[in-house]
Amino acid sequence: MSPHLHAYDDITFFADYAENRDAAIHDVVNYCRNPSALSVSDARPWCFTSNERIRKEYCDIPRCKRKCIIYDTL
């Protein structure tokens, strides 16, 4: 939450939660990710920065060559 306040405090959006259901938001690591994957506002993965003047930057990772389909198994 520092230096940029944000609303991404739902631990279930982070991969760390899948590995450890007892994890808290302060336990997750700051990998590049797209926590708002359900939103069209973030077209690719990004990270918050520790620079007060730059809120976020996009991650330099390769894009998939084809569209992925995610199945809900619940």
N, C-alpha and C positions, 0 to 999 in steps of 0.2 A: 504494500500500500504506500510505499514511500520510494521516490518522491512524488509519485503520481497516484492520487486517490482513484479508485475504480470500483466497479460493482461486481467484478469477477471473484466472488467469494464462495461460490458453490463448488465444493471439493469434488463433486461427481463429474465435473467437466474435465478433470485432470487425470492423466494416465496413472499417476501415482495412486489414486484411489482404487483403481482396478486391482493393483498389486497389494494394497494394504487398506482394507475397509475401516481401520481404526485411525487412519491418517487425518490430520487436521490441516487447515489451509496453510499454516506456517510450516508444515512439513514438506510441501511440494517443492520441487526444484524448478528453476526458471529456464526450462527448455523452450525453444521456439514452439509455439503451438497456436492453435486457433480456437480459443475457448468459446467463441461465438459462432461456431460452425453452422448453427441453424439460421444464422443471419446472412443476408447477401452483402452486408456492409463490409465484411472482411473476406475478400476474395482469395486470400492466401495466408499462410501462417505468419505470425509476427510475435514480437516480444515487447514488453514495456522496457524502457531503458532506465538506467540510473542517472541519466543526464536530465536535470530539471527543465532544460529548454527543449528537449526532444522527447515527446511522450512515448512514441513507439517507432519501431523500425521493422521492415519486412525481413524475413529470414531468407537466406540465400540457399535454398534447397531445390533440387530438381522437381519439376512438375510431372505428374503422371501422364503417360502417353494416351491413356484412355480413361473414361469415366469409371469410377468405382461404384459399386452398389453395396450398400450396407443393409444387412438384414437384421431385424430385431428378433432375437431368439427368445424373448420373454413371453 
